[in-house]
Amino acid sequence: MWLIDSSIGRKVVMSVSGGALILFLTFHMAMNCVALISGEAYNAVCEFLGANWYALVGTVGLAFLVVVHFVYAFILSVQNAKARGNQKYAVTERPKSVEWASQNMLVLGVIVALGLVLHLANFWSKMQLQELIHSQAIVNGVAVSPTDGAALIEYTFSQWYFVVLYIVWLGALWFHLSHGFWSALQTLGWSGKTWLCRWQVIGNIYVAVVILGFMAVVLTFFFKSLC
């Protein structure tokens, strides 16, 4: 099957799965920003997206997309390394036409993956998972309802080390997505010579809005905890 056997097929899978994940991140950012307006409204959203069947189907689908995206990213990185051979050791400077993010997508991907594990530990394992097993998470010695996302946000981002880790994660995510956005469109054949630069600008703006939305939640609750 060409989606598995060919290099172009793998890139198509990467592009489609990456695009779907960017759309999810956009939704997730918008949902998180609700917490900036009202904790009760955010908890209502959390309850709606708890352990209901549609949320579980969505979670399984997202997990599948993440696994596929990272597996194909690893395969392509190994493939590219083999194609370069000894030339990779001869290169001492990055070509001006090549983005830094493009040459470090695997490293950025690893940071993104580690950040995802942290995020799942801080939120998913204390919310949807606890609801599935009919239990409550213990946060700072206090039992927290699986649908009390506002309390989890307030506690998590009151801890300076989590704030630092999330900022590093979001920074890596920005580099990863800003390159992946236009690269995916290029792979799918939606960007010619005229539109390539345009998609790069659009992608940078779009990804910046998404990342700044996440960052606003992190920093708002951190500074709120200092008051």
N, C-alpha and C positions, 0 to 999 in steps of 0.2 A: 504494500500500500504506500503510495507516494507521500502521504502525510507523515509516515514513519521513516521510510527508507531514504528519501531525498532531503538534501539540505534546505531546499526551498520549502518543501512540505513542513519541515520542522519549524522554519521561521514563520510560516503561516499559522501553525498551531500556537506558537509563542505570541504572535500578534493578536489573534482572536481572543486567547485566554487573557492576555494582558489588558486588552481593551475592556473586556467584561469586568476585570478586577478594578480598573480605573473607575468604571461606572459605579461599582459597589462602594468604593472609597468615597465617591462624591455623595452618595446617599448616606453613608455612615457619618461623614463630616457634617452634613445638614442635620442629621439626627442628633449628633453630639452638641451642636450649637443651640439646640432647644434648651439644653441645661443652663445656658447663659441667660436665658429668659425666665425660665420657671423650672424648679426642681420637680414640682408636681406634674407638670406637662411632660417632662422627660421621663418620669417614672411611668406615666400612662403609656408612652411609646414603648418603654421597656416591657411593660405588661403585655402590650399588643404583640410584641415580637419575642415573647418568652419561649416556652416549650410547646407552642401551638404547632399543629402539623405543617402549616405553610412555612413557619420559621425553621422547623427542623429540615424540611426539604431544601430550603434555601441554604442552610448551614452545610448540609451534605454536598450540595452543588458547589458551594464556595470552596469547601475543602478539596473537592476534586479538581477544580480549576487551579488552586494554589499548587497542589502536588504536580499536576501536569506542567504548569508553567515553570516550576523550579527544576523538574526532571529534564525537561527539554532545554532549559537554560544551561544546565550542567553538560548535557550531551553536546550542545553547540559550542560551548567553551572548550571542551576537550577536542572537538573536531577542528576548531580554529587553531588551537595550540599545535596540533599535529601538522596542520597545513603550513604553519609558519616554520616549523622545524627549528633549525639552528639560527634562523634569521632573528628570532625573538631576543637572542642574546647579543646580536650585533647592533640592535637599535638602542641608542642612548638618549635620544630626544624624541618627544612626541611630535608627529607631523602637525603643522598648523591647521590643516584641514580636518583633523581628527579630534573630536571632543574628548576631554578627560573622562567623562562619564562612559563614553563608548569603550575606552580601553580598560575600564574598571567595573564593568557591569556585574561580573561575577562576585567581586568583593562587595560591591554595593548590595547585591542580591543576598549575600550571606548576612550582612548587617540587617537588612530588611527582614530576613527569615528569623534571626535571633530576636528582633524587636517584636515580631508577630508572636513568638513563643511567650515573651514577657507579657504582651497584651492579653493573650489567652489566659495566662496564669492570673493576671490581675482582675480580669472582668468575666470572660466566658466561663471559667471554672467556678466562679462565685455567683454566676447568674443562671444561665440556661442549664448548665450541668447540675447545679444544686436543685433546680426546679424539676429536672428529670428524675433525680433520685429522692425527691421529696424531702429535702433537707435545707439547712441554712448555712451560709458561710460564716466563719468567725473572723471578724476584722477588728484588730486592735482590742481583742478580748470581748467584743460585743457581737451577738448574733445579728446578722443582717439579712433581710428578706431578699430572695433572688430577684425581685422586681424593683428593689431600691437602688437603682443605678446612680441616683444623685448622691447617696451616701458613699458609694464606692468611689465616685469621681472626687468628692471632697476629700476623702481620706488619702487616696492614691497620690493626688497632686498636692497634698500638703507635705509630702515627704520629698525633700530636696533631691535625693538620689534618684527617685523615680522621674522627677522632672528633668534631670540631666540626661538620663537614659532615653527618655522620650524625645528630647530635643535632638540628640544624636541620631536616633531612629528616623525622625521626621526629616532631618537634613539629608540622610542617605536616601530616603524615600523620594525626596524632591529631585535629586540628581538622577535617580533610577527612572522615575516617571517622566521627567522632562525629556530625557533621551528616548525612552521607550515610546512616548506618544507619537512623535513624528516618524520614528523608525518603523513602527507598526503600520502606519499609513503608507509609507514608502514600500514596505514589503507587499502590501495588498494592492499596490499599483494605483493608489489614490493621490499621489503627489508627483507631478512632473517637475521640470526645471523651474517653472514659474511658481508653483505652489509649495515647493519644498521649504523655502525660506519663510513663507507665510505660515505653514503648519508649525514650523519651529517657534515662531513668535506666538501663535495661538496656543501651542502646547505649553510654552513657558508661563503664559498668563493663566491658563486654565489650571495647571498643576500648582502654581503659586497660590491661587485662590483656595484650592483644596487643602494644601499644606498649612496655609495661614489660618484657615478655619480650625483645623486640629490644634495648631499652636495656640490660638486664642483661648481655647478651653483649658489647655494645660497651664498657661501662664496666668489666666484670670483666677483660677482656683488656687494656684500657688500663692499669688500675692494677696488673695482674699484670706488665706490661712495665716498670713503674717499680721493681719490687722487685729 
